[in-house]
Amino acid sequence: MRWLMQFAAVSATSLRSLHRRLDSSLVAIVGFAGVVLVVVAVLSIRAGFHATLADTGSPGVAIILHGGTGTEVDSILGGQSIHVIAQAPGVAASRGRPMLSPELLVQLDLEKRITGTVADVSFRGVTPEAFPVHDRIHIVAGRNFTPGLDEIIVGSQAAREFRGLRLGDVLASGTYRWKVVGIFEDGGGLHDSEIWTSLPMLQAAYQRGDSISSVYARLSDTDAFNTLKDALIHNPQLSVSVQRESHYFAGQARDMALFIDIVGGVIAALMGGGAVFGAVNTMYTAVAARSKEIATLRALGFGRAVVLASVLMEAMALGIVGGACGGSTAYALFNGFEATTYNQFSVVAFRFSVTPHLLVVGVTYALLLGLIGGLLPAVRAARMPIAAGLRSA
């Protein structure tokens, strides 16, 4: 109890004298805020990209690809595989028809509106059965394409990002001139960055015969996945891999997440080192300014541990203030900010996501930097000879 009372008294004295060293304290706060701002901004890219892909997948849908391929872009299935998959157990049915969506995925080179650079966009051919399977897809402007006609519908993110994809535009690709008749949304998922059209039309335009890239199957219930998977991978007529849609798209995010974790770690370490040096200088300045005050307290019977703890407390307080300022600025500037990146050869539009978890991580990191930066000055203050401190100006 006595130690706590001494600590409270020393801390209160330290805070009351803070205005005398406000300039150096602000330098430390700005340093902490800058570190947290950048680190949280970088990690918000990871969170936003992962959320976009996670929002795309459903555990109640399975995706079937050619065996040995990891992505739809690389997968090729024969058209006859659809009939085999349709007869497998575990597939949901609607009005007596299996809820299957055979799909073909090709890549288009399109020009971005803002930068004028060319990037890949996913062009997906689907049948009418795709819409009950991908049940979050809904038209927000215009209408759906008519099967058998050279019409397309465009994801809202793709329409904003690329030229020639707004309602009423005509897109020349393959052997057709595709008219944009509708804009759709996928609730923030990956399909918001795609173009959709009739499967037979896309197969004809790119001379793909009856081949497809994947088959999406809505499960009769979430526990039916293993039944469907076992039936398909052990069927001698097929050579396929089967994943839950949610797991497939989560896997697509791993490489990007790993890259951002590495980049974020390097940035955090480099900028954190600079912030620590700033905190060290600030706290050495604080100790020098308070040397007579600290010596007086020691002469009155205050222990070294109390002095050390009070200096560390001041350094960590600066870290918390700086971290809170940096996190708040990151939230104001970047949360919801729209950007694009590549994922398996195509462009994915997503929004930065500054989550409460990232804000806690940022403030905690600033607190840790403050603790490290205040350690040496705190030790110096605790070991300061009382006589030398009393003689200081």
C-alpha positions as CSV (number, residue, x, y, z in Angstrom):
1,M,0.0,0.0,0.0
2,R,2.8,2.4,0.9
3,W,4.5,1.7,-2.5
4,L,1.3,2.4,-4.3
5,M,0.8,5.7,-2.5
6,Q,4.4,6.7,-3.3
7,F,3.9,5.8,-6.9
8,A,0.7,7.8,-7.2
9,A,2.4,10.8,-5.6
10,V,5.4,10.7,-8.0
11,S,3.2,10.1,-11.0
12,A,1.0,13.1,-10.1
13,T,4.1,15.2,-9.8
14,S,5.3,14.0,-13.1
15,L,2.1,14.8,-14.9
16,R,1.9,18.3,-13.3
17,S,5.3,19.1,-14.7
18,L,4.5,17.8,-18.2
19,H,3.7,21.2,-19.6
20,R,7.4,22.2,-19.1
21,R,8.6,19.6,-21.6
22,L,5.6,19.7,-23.9
23,D,7.7,20.1,-27.1
24,S,9.7,16.9,-26.6
25,S,6.6,15.0,-25.5
26,L,4.8,16.0,-28.7
27,V,7.7,14.7,-30.7
28,A,7.3,11.3,-29.1
29,I,3.5,11.3,-29.5
30,V,3.8,12.2,-33.2
31,G,6.4,9.4,-33.6
32,F,4.1,6.8,-32.0
33,A,1.1,8.1,-34.0
34,G,3.0,7.8,-37.3
35,V,4.0,4.3,-36.6
36,V,0.5,3.2,-35.7
37,L,-1.0,5.1,-38.6
38,V,1.1,3.3,-41.1
39,V,1.0,-0.2,-39.5
40,V,-2.8,-0.1,-39.1
41,A,-3.2,1.2,-42.7
42,V,-1.1,-1.7,-44.0
43,L,-2.9,-4.3,-41.9
44,S,-6.3,-2.9,-42.9
45,I,-5.5,-3.9,-46.5
46,R,-5.1,-7.5,-45.3
47,A,-8.4,-7.3,-43.3
48,G,-10.3,-5.8,-46.2
49,F,-9.0,-8.2,-48.8
50,H,-9.7,-11.2,-46.6
51,A,-13.2,-10.0,-45.8
52,T,-14.0,-9.6,-49.5
53,L,-13.0,-13.2,-50.2
54,A,-14.5,-14.6,-47.0
55,D,-17.8,-12.8,-47.9
56,T,-17.8,-14.6,-51.3
57,G,-17.8,-18.2,-50.0
58,S,-20.6,-20.1,-48.3
59,P,-20.1,-23.3,-46.3
60,G,-23.4,-24.5,-47.9
61,V,-21.9,-24.5,-51.4
62,A,-19.2,-26.8,-52.8
63,I,-16.9,-26.0,-55.7
64,I,-15.7,-28.8,-57.9
65,L,-12.5,-28.3,-59.9
66,H,-10.3,-30.5,-62.1
67,G,-8.1,-32.7,-59.9
68,G,-4.7,-31.2,-59.2
69,T,-5.6,-27.6,-60.0
70,G,-5.8,-25.0,-57.3
71,T,-7.8,-22.3,-59.1
72,E,-10.7,-21.9,-61.5
73,V,-8.4,-20.2,-64.0
74,D,-6.3,-23.4,-64.3
75,S,-9.2,-25.8,-64.1
76,I,-10.8,-27.5,-67.2
77,L,-13.7,-29.9,-66.9
78,G,-15.6,-31.7,-69.7
79,G,-19.2,-30.9,-70.2
80,Q,-20.2,-34.5,-69.5
81,S,-19.0,-34.2,-65.9
82,I,-22.0,-32.1,-65.1
83,H,-24.3,-35.0,-65.5
84,V,-22.1,-37.2,-63.3
85,I,-22.0,-34.6,-60.5
86,A,-25.7,-34.0,-60.7
87,Q,-26.3,-37.6,-59.7
88,A,-24.1,-37.5,-56.7
89,P,-25.6,-37.6,-53.2
90,G,-25.5,-34.5,-51.1
91,V,-26.6,-32.0,-53.9
92,A,-29.7,-30.0,-53.0
93,A,-32.6,-30.0,-55.4
94,S,-35.2,-27.3,-56.3
95,R,-38.3,-28.2,-58.3
96,G,-36.9,-31.6,-59.0
97,R,-33.6,-30.2,-60.5
98,P,-30.2,-30.4,-58.9
99,M,-28.9,-27.0,-57.8
100,L,-25.7,-27.0,-59.8
101,S,-24.0,-24.1,-61.5
102,P,-21.5,-25.1,-64.3
103,E,-19.3,-22.1,-65.0
104,L,-16.5,-21.0,-67.4
105,L,-13.9,-18.4,-66.4
106,V,-11.8,-16.5,-68.8
107,Q,-9.7,-13.3,-68.4
108,L,-10.1,-10.0,-70.2
109,D,-7.6,-7.1,-70.4
110,L,-9.5,-3.9,-69.7
111,E,-8.4,-0.3,-69.1
112,K,-8.8,1.3,-65.7
113,R,-10.8,4.5,-65.5
114,I,-8.4,6.5,-63.3
115,T,-4.9,5.3,-64.2
116,G,-5.5,4.2,-67.8
117,T,-3.4,1.0,-67.1
118,V,-4.6,-2.4,-68.3
119,A,-5.6,-5.1,-65.9
120,D,-7.2,-8.5,-66.0
121,V,-10.9,-8.9,-65.2
122,S,-12.7,-12.2,-64.7
123,F,-15.4,-12.9,-67.4
124,R,-17.7,-15.7,-66.1
125,G,-20.1,-17.7,-68.1
126,V,-23.1,-19.1,-66.2
127,T,-26.5,-20.7,-66.7
128,P,-29.7,-19.5,-65.1
129,E,-29.1,-22.1,-62.3
130,A,-26.2,-19.9,-61.1
131,F,-28.5,-17.4,-59.4
132,P,-30.2,-19.8,-56.9
133,V,-26.7,-21.3,-56.1
134,H,-25.1,-17.9,-55.7
135,D,-28.1,-16.5,-53.9
136,R,-26.6,-13.2,-52.9
137,I,-26.2,-12.0,-56.5
138,H,-28.9,-9.4,-57.2
139,I,-29.4,-6.9,-60.0
140,V,-29.2,-3.3,-58.8
141,A,-29.5,-1.5,-62.2
142,G,-30.9,-2.6,-65.6
143,R,-31.8,-6.3,-66.0
144,N,-30.3,-9.7,-66.2
145,F,-28.8,-11.0,-69.4
146,T,-31.0,-13.1,-71.7
147,P,-29.5,-16.6,-72.3
148,G,-28.4,-17.1,-75.8
149,L,-27.8,-13.4,-76.5
150,D,-24.5,-11.4,-76.5
151,E,-25.4,-9.6,-73.3
152,I,-23.5,-9.2,-70.1
153,I,-24.1,-8.0,-66.5
154,V,-21.3,-6.4,-64.6
155,G,-20.3,-6.3,-60.9
156,S,-20.7,-2.9,-59.3
157,Q,-17.0,-2.7,-58.4
158,A,-15.9,-3.6,-61.9
159,A,-18.3,-1.0,-63.4
160,R,-16.8,1.7,-61.3
161,E,-13.2,0.6,-61.9
162,F,-13.0,-0.1,-65.6
163,R,-13.9,1.7,-68.8
164,G,-16.6,0.4,-71.1
165,L,-18.5,-1.5,-68.4
166,R,-21.3,0.9,-67.5
167,L,-24.9,0.3,-68.2
168,G,-25.5,0.5,-72.0
169,D,-21.8,0.3,-73.0
170,V,-20.7,-2.2,-75.6
171,L,-17.6,-4.4,-74.9
172,A,-15.8,-6.0,-77.8
173,S,-14.2,-9.3,-76.7
174,G,-13.8,-12.7,-78.4
175,T,-15.9,-12.9,-81.5
176,Y,-18.8,-10.8,-80.0
177,R,-19.7,-7.3,-79.1
178,W,-21.3,-7.6,-75.6
179,K,-23.9,-5.1,-74.5
180,V,-24.0,-4.2,-70.8
181,V,-27.6,-4.7,-69.8
182,G,-27.3,-4.8,-66.0
183,I,-25.2,-4.1,-62.9
184,F,-25.2,-6.6,-60.0
185,E,-23.9,-6.8,-56.5
186,D,-22.6,-9.7,-54.4
187,G,-22.8,-8.1,-51.0
188,G,-19.1,-7.0,-51.2
189,G,-17.8,-10.4,-52.4
190,L,-15.4,-11.3,-55.1
191,H,-18.0,-11.5,-57.8
192,D,-18.5,-7.7,-57.5
193,S,-15.3,-7.4,-59.6
194,E,-16.5,-9.8,-62.4
195,I,-18.5,-9.8,-65.7
196,W,-21.2,-12.4,-66.2
197,T,-22.8,-13.7,-69.3
198,S,-24.6,-16.8,-70.7
199,L,-22.3,-19.9,-70.5
200,P,-23.0,-21.2,-74.1
201,M,-22.3,-17.7,-75.5
202,L,-18.9,-17.5,-73.7
203,Q,-18.0,-21.0,-74.8
204,A,-18.7,-20.1,-78.4
205,A,-16.9,-16.7,-78.2
206,Y,-13.7,-18.3,-77.0
207,Q,-14.1,-21.6,-78.8
208,R,-14.2,-23.7,-75.7
209,G,-16.6,-26.3,-76.9
210,D,-18.6,-27.7,-74.0
211,S,-15.7,-27.3,-71.5
212,I,-16.2,-25.5,-68.2
213,S,-13.9,-24.3,-65.4
214,S,-15.9,-25.4,-62.3
215,V,-19.1,-26.6,-61.0
216,Y,-20.7,-25.0,-57.9
217,A,-23.1,-27.3,-56.0
218,R,-25.5,-26.2,-53.3
219,L,-25.5,-28.8,-50.5
220,S,-28.6,-30.4,-49.3
221,D,-27.3,-29.4,-45.8
222,T,-23.9,-28.3,-44.5
223,D,-23.2,-31.8,-43.2
224,A,-23.6,-33.3,-46.7
225,F,-20.2,-32.0,-47.9
226,N,-18.2,-35.1,-47.0
227,T,-20.8,-37.3,-48.6
228,L,-20.6,-35.4,-51.9
229,K,-16.8,-35.2,-51.7
230,D,-16.4,-38.9,-51.2
231,A,-18.8,-39.7,-53.9
232,L,-17.1,-37.5,-56.5
233,I,-13.4,-38.2,-55.8
234,H,-13.9,-41.9,-55.8
235,N,-15.9,-41.9,-59.0
236,P,-13.8,-43.4,-61.8
237,Q,-15.5,-41.2,-64.3
238,L,-14.1,-38.1,-62.7
239,S,-10.8,-36.5,-61.8
240,V,-11.8,-33.7,-59.5
241,S,-11.1,-31.9,-56.3
242,V,-13.9,-30.8,-54.0
243,Q,-13.8,-27.9,-51.5
244,R,-16.3,-25.9,-49.6
245,E,-16.7,-22.6,-51.3
246,S,-15.8,-20.7,-48.1
247,H,-12.6,-22.7,-47.7
248,Y,-11.7,-22.2,-51.4
249,F,-11.9,-18.4,-51.2
250,A,-10.3,-18.3,-47.8
251,G,-7.3,-20.2,-49.4
252,Q,-7.1,-17.6,-52.2
253,A,-6.5,-15.0,-49.5
254,R,-3.6,-16.7,-47.8
255,D,-0.8,-15.6,-50.2
256,M,-1.9,-12.0,-50.0
257,A,-2.3,-12.2,-46.2
258,L,1.2,-13.7,-45.8
259,F,2.7,-11.0,-48.1
260,I,1.0,-8.2,-46.1
261,D,2.1,-9.7,-42.8
262,I,5.7,-9.7,-43.9
263,V,5.6,-6.2,-45.3
264,G,3.7,-5.0,-42.2
265,G,6.2,-6.7,-39.9
266,V,9.1,-5.0,-41.7
267,I,7.4,-1.6,-41.6
268,A,6.5,-2.0,-38.0
269,A,10.0,-2.9,-37.0
270,L,11.7,-0.1,-38.9
271,M,9.3,2.6,-37.9
272,G,9.0,1.2,-34.4
273,G,12.8,1.5,-34.0
274,G,12.6,5.2,-35.0
275,A,9.8,5.8,-32.5
276,V,11.7,4.1,-29.7
277,F,14.7,6.4,-30.3
278,G,12.4,9.3,-30.2
279,A,10.9,8.1,-26.9
280,V,14.4,7.5,-25.5
281,N,15.4,11.1,-26.2
282,T,12.1,12.4,-24.9
283,M,12.4,10.5,-21.6
284,Y,16.1,11.4,-21.2
285,T,15.1,15.0,-21.5
286,A,12.3,14.5,-19.0
287,V,14.6,12.8,-16.5
288,A,17.2,15.6,-16.9
289,A,14.5,18.3,-16.4
290,R,13.2,16.5,-13.3
291,S,16.6,15.5,-11.8
292,K,16.3,17.9,-8.9
293,E,12.7,16.9,-8.3
294,I,13.6,13.2,-8.4
295,A,16.5,13.6,-6.1
296,T,14.3,15.5,-3.6
297,L,11.8,12.7,-3.6
298,R,14.6,10.1,-3.1
299,A,15.9,12.2,-0.1
300,L,12.3,12.2,1.4
301,G,12.4,8.4,1.3
302,F,10.8,7.5,-2.0
303,G,12.3,4.2,-3.3
304,R,14.1,3.7,-6.6
305,A,11.4,1.3,-7.8
306,V,8.8,4.0,-7.5
307,V,10.9,6.5,-9.5
308,L,11.5,3.8,-12.2
309,A,7.9,2.9,-12.4
310,S,6.8,6.6,-12.7
311,V,9.1,7.3,-15.6
312,L,8.0,4.1,-17.4
313,M,4.3,5.2,-16.7
314,E,4.9,8.5,-18.4
315,A,6.6,6.9,-21.4
316,M,3.7,4.4,-21.8
317,A,1.2,7.2,-21.4
318,L,2.8,9.0,-24.3
319,G,2.6,5.7,-26.3
320,I,-1.1,5.3,-25.6
321,V,-1.9,8.9,-26.6
322,G,0.2,8.6,-29.8
323,G,-1.3,5.2,-30.6
324,A,-4.9,6.5,-30.1
325,C,-4.2,9.5,-32.3
326,G,-2.6,7.3,-35.0
327,G,-5.4,4.7,-34.9
328,S,-8.1,7.4,-35.0
329,T,-6.4,9.0,-38.0
330,A,-6.0,5.6,-39.8
331,Y,-9.8,4.9,-39.2
332,A,-10.8,8.4,-40.6
333,L,-8.5,8.1,-43.6
334,F,-8.6,4.5,-44.7
335,N,-11.6,2.7,-43.3
336,G,-13.8,1.9,-46.3
337,F,-11.2,3.2,-48.8
338,E,-11.7,1.4,-52.1
339,A,-8.7,-0.3,-53.8
340,T,-7.8,-3.1,-56.2
341,T,-5.3,-5.8,-56.1
342,Y,-4.5,-9.0,-58.1
343,N,-5.7,-12.4,-57.0
344,Q,-4.8,-15.4,-59.1
345,F,-4.3,-13.4,-62.3
346,S,-7.4,-11.2,-62.0
347,V,-8.2,-7.9,-60.3
348,V,-10.2,-7.9,-57.1
349,A,-11.8,-4.7,-55.8
350,F,-12.0,-4.4,-52.0
351,R,-12.3,-1.9,-49.2
352,F,-9.7,-1.2,-46.5
353,S,-11.1,-2.4,-43.2
354,V,-9.8,-0.7,-40.0
355,T,-11.4,-3.1,-37.4
356,P,-11.5,-2.6,-33.6
357,H,-9.0,-5.5,-33.4
358,L,-6.5,-3.5,-35.5
359,L,-7.0,-0.4,-33.4
360,V,-6.3,-2.4,-30.3
361,V,-3.2,-3.9,-31.9
362,G,-2.0,-0.4,-32.9
363,V,-2.4,1.1,-29.4
364,T,-0.8,-2.0,-27.8
365,Y,2.2,-1.7,-30.1
366,A,2.6,2.0,-29.3
367,L,2.3,1.1,-25.6
368,L,5.1,-1.5,-26.0
369,L,7.3,1.0,-27.9
370,G,6.7,3.5,-25.1
371,L,7.8,0.9,-22.5
372,I,10.9,0.0,-24.4
373,G,11.8,3.7,-25.1
374,G,11.3,4.6,-21.4
375,L,13.3,1.7,-19.9
376,L,16.8,3.1,-20.1
377,P,15.8,6.6,-19.0
378,A,13.8,5.1,-16.1
379,V,16.9,3.1,-15.0
380,R,19.0,6.2,-15.1
381,A,16.5,8.1,-13.1
382,A,16.3,5.4,-10.5
383,R,20.1,5.1,-10.2
384,M,20.7,8.9,-10.1
385,P,22.8,9.9,-7.0
386,I,20.8,12.0,-4.7
387,A,23.6,14.5,-4.1
388,A,24.2,15.0,-7.8
389,G,20.5,15.5,-8.4
390,L,20.1,18.1,-5.7
391,R,23.1,20.1,-7.1
392,S,21.5,20.2,-10.6
393,A,20.0,23.5,-11.8
